[in-house]
């Protein structure tokens, strides 16, 4: 666990390997985490508080629960709480306490905060496994009692409703943000510095999808050329967006008819109307006795075409 490796470390490794129990394998300088040991956020209480009367704009009940130094772990909707994430937060608190001897005189000078969209069964199981107890602080805030450090859990979706926080709702499963929230989200995504910081990170597509879901479809589609809007869609899905008369608007009749087999072209037409769809050569072959059975309008139409 030490940050400095001495010659004695090497000698002890040799002693353990040579004369330790053969039932154990000895490994040296082993990383204990597959992910870098970086807390999501570190909140440091200022010595000179700006405006004691100025209320916080978000997570309003949280700030009064914090210690001098607070480590915050955030679990998003795209990467929710996973088994033993609470153990990771606790390990961060222990490591920070061990390294910050000048800042942290007492363990009470530190606390940990876990921000989650909502409580999950895996979180409840980890709390029970660590022997911690839930204390309900109301409005989506909880204190976990029984650990070496103070721990606070905030359920984002519950807090957002209790505090009527439109912006905080963006971090939950709410798919209908308000105008204020849409404007704020658009400003953040549009800010060059923030956009560059987010672009290559996991979850960026989720942010963009949430932003697009707040816009009217016509506003989103207006940014794309027609061929881009339908790229990759099966033809029937594209056509389903149009009424029948819109699908054939502007097409010459023969082009419209060419899309159908002959039996479909005349389906539902009266016999005499079907007759008029026949080629002129067929009409010339009709007997005079048959033509006499037709209506005057049909005979006149045939006579105009073939001279009979």
C-alpha positions, 0 to 999 in steps of 0.5 A: 500500500505504500507509495515508496518501494524500498530495498527491504520490499525486495528482500521481503518478497524473496523471503516470502517466495523462498521460505513461505508456505508452498500453498501460496503464490507470491506476487509483487507490486500488483495493481489492485484495481482494473480501473484507475483510482480516481474519485468522480468528484472531490468537494472541499469546504472553503475556509471563507464561505462566500454567502452563508445565506445564499441557498444552493441551486441543486441538491439543496439538502445535501450540502449541510450534510457534508464534512470538510472534504467529501468524495463523491461517486456518481452512478449514471442511468447509462452506467448504473450502480454495480455490485461492490461499487460501495466498497470502491467508494469506501476504499477511496475514503480510506486512501484519501485519509491515509494520504492527506495527513495534513488536511485530515486530522479526524475521520469526521473531517471526511465523508463519502457521497453516492449519487444514484438515479434510484436505490437498487437491489445490488446497492441494498445488498452491498449495504447489508454485506458491509453491516451498514444501516439506512437512516432516512433523511427524507426527500431522497437522502439517506445516511449509511450508519456504521462505517468508518466514515460518514456516508450519504446516498442521494436518489437523484430522481426522488430528490429532483421531485422533492426539490422540483429541480428541473435540471437534476431531472436530466440525470434520471430517467425523465424523458420529458424535461422542461424548457429550462432544462432543455435550454441548459442541456443545449447550452452545455452540449454546445459549449466548446470546452464541455463538448470536447471533454464529453465527446469521446466519453462513454455516455455521450450518445445518451446525452445527445439522444436526451437532447434530441428527444426534447426537440420537435421532430421537424426541428431535428429533421430540418438539419438533415438532407432528405436522403439522410433522413431515410438512409437505412430505412426499408422502403415500406417504412419510408412510404408508411409516413405518406398518404397514398396520394402523396406517394405517387404525386408528380409521377407519370401514370405509367410509372405508377402502374408499373409498380403493380402486376396487371391483376392489381391494376384493374382490381375493383374496376367495373368490367367496361372500365377494365375493357378500356384498359386493353390495348387497341389491337385487342379492342379491334378484335372485338365483334360488333355483336359484343360491342352492341352490349356495351354502354353508349359511353364505352362504345364511343370511347372504343370508336374514338380509339380504333375507328369502329 
